[in-house]
Amino acid sequence: MGISYYNQDDTADVNPDEYFMKQALLEAIKAGERDEVPIGAVIVCQGRIIARGHNLTETLTDVTAHAEMQAITAAAGFLGGKYLTDCTLYVTVEPCVMCAGALGWSQISRIVYGASDEKRGFQRFAPAALHSKTEVTSGILEEECSKLVKDFFKKKRG
């Protein structure tokens, strides 16, 4: 899995949300290399990445194998429990309703996403799916996150 630390002294000029979103983007690139929709996620606890995930729906022939679901499972395993309080999810695209529901059950403290998903995002269909204390930040590296997905589908359509 590889645990990464955010050392504020080493990266004083880097916004932590941008730093971790770039890590999620690296996961998204891995998904794209597998011909999966390029969405990536990392979960951070106390300044370190404890879980990484990217879409594996095609690879696993499993519609639930979204980047967020992969990361939630890995984080729960790392922490030894199902609750992700004091954790932040960084994901390149706004979570869908399924993922938002799982994130709500996990009681994650914060969600940071890059690009909005007007067609399938939870904000449109189920904005109350998250835990009442979960904070949401959107638009971090939005252009980079959006471009990755748009380029993927443009290439697919030929």
N, C-alpha and C positions, 0 to 999 in steps of 0.2 A: 504494500500500500504506500509506503513512504510518507513519513510524517514531516511536514514542513512547518517551520516556525516563522512567525513574523517578528523580526527584531527591530523595534522602533529606532534603535540607535544606528543600525546599518542602513535603514531606509527612511531617514528623517524627512525627506522630501516627497515620499510616496504616501498617498492616501491609503489606509488599510483596506477600505472597501474596494478600491481599484486593484490593489495587490492581490487580494483573494479572488476577485472576479477574473483576473488574468489567469489564475490557477484553474478556475472553472472553464475558461476558454480553452485551456490546454486539454482538458477532458473532452470538451466538445469536438476538438480537432481529432482526438482519438476515435470518437464515435463516427465522424465523417470518413475517416480512413477505413472503417469497417463497413461503409455504405449504410450507416445508421443515420437518422436525422441528427445533425450535430448539436446536441444539447449536452452540456456538462454541468456538474455540480461538485461542490466541496462543502464539508461541514467543519466549522472552526469552533474550538473550545479553548478558552484561555490563551488566545493568540496563536494556536497551532492547528494545523489541518489534521483532523482525526479520521476523516473519511473522504473518499473520492468516488465519483460515479459518473457514468455517461450512458446514454441510451443504448440498450441492448435488446430492443423488442424484436428485431429481425434475427439476430444471432441466437436468441433463446426461444424464438417463436412464442413470445409471451407479451401480451399487450400491457401488462403491468410493469414491465422492465424499464421504466423511465429512469432518467438520471437521478432524480430526487429519491425514488424508491430504493435504488441501489445504494445511494449515500446514506439514507436513513438506516437501512439494514446494517451497513458497515459501521456506522457510528454507534448504534445500539450494541453491536457486538464488541466494539472497542471499549465502551463505557460499562458494559455488563448490565445494562438495564434499558427499558423501553422509552424512558423519558429523556428528552434532549433539552431540558431546561439549561440555561446558561450556554447554549450553543447558537450559532448563526449558520444558516444555509445560504450559500452563494450559488445562484443558478443562472445560466445565461439567458433563459427565456422564462417568462412568467409561468408558474406552475399551473397545471390543469386542475380541474375539480377533484379528480382522484388523488392527485399528489397533495393538494391543499388539505383534503380530508385526513390523509395520513399524517401530514405535518401538524394538523390540529390535534390529533390523538397523541402525537409525540410531545406536545407541549413545548415545541421549539420556541426559543425566546425571540428570535429575529430571522426574517427572510429578506435577502437582498437579491433582486433580479435585474438583469440587463434590459432585454427587450420585452415589451408587452406583447401579449397574444390576444388580439381582438376576437379571433374566432373561437379559441378553446380555453382561454385563460380564466382562472377562478374569479378574478375581480368582476367579470361580467355576469357569471352564472351563480357563483356562491361566495360572495365576499365575506360572509359570516362563517365560513367553514373552518377558519383558523381559530386557535385558542384565543380567548379574549385578551390575553396579555401579550400576544405576539405582535411585534413591531414589523412593519413592512417598509422597505426602501426600494424604489424602482429607478430605472434609468441609468444605472452605473455601467459605463462603457457600452451604452445602448447601441451606438452605431456599429461597433465591432461585433457585438452579439447578433444583431439583426442581419448584418451582411453575411455572416457565416451561414445562417439558415436560408436566406434568400438565394445566395450563390449555389447552395446545395440543390434546391428545388429547380433553379434555372438550368443547372447541369442535367438534372433528372429528366426534365421536359425536352432536352435536346435543343 
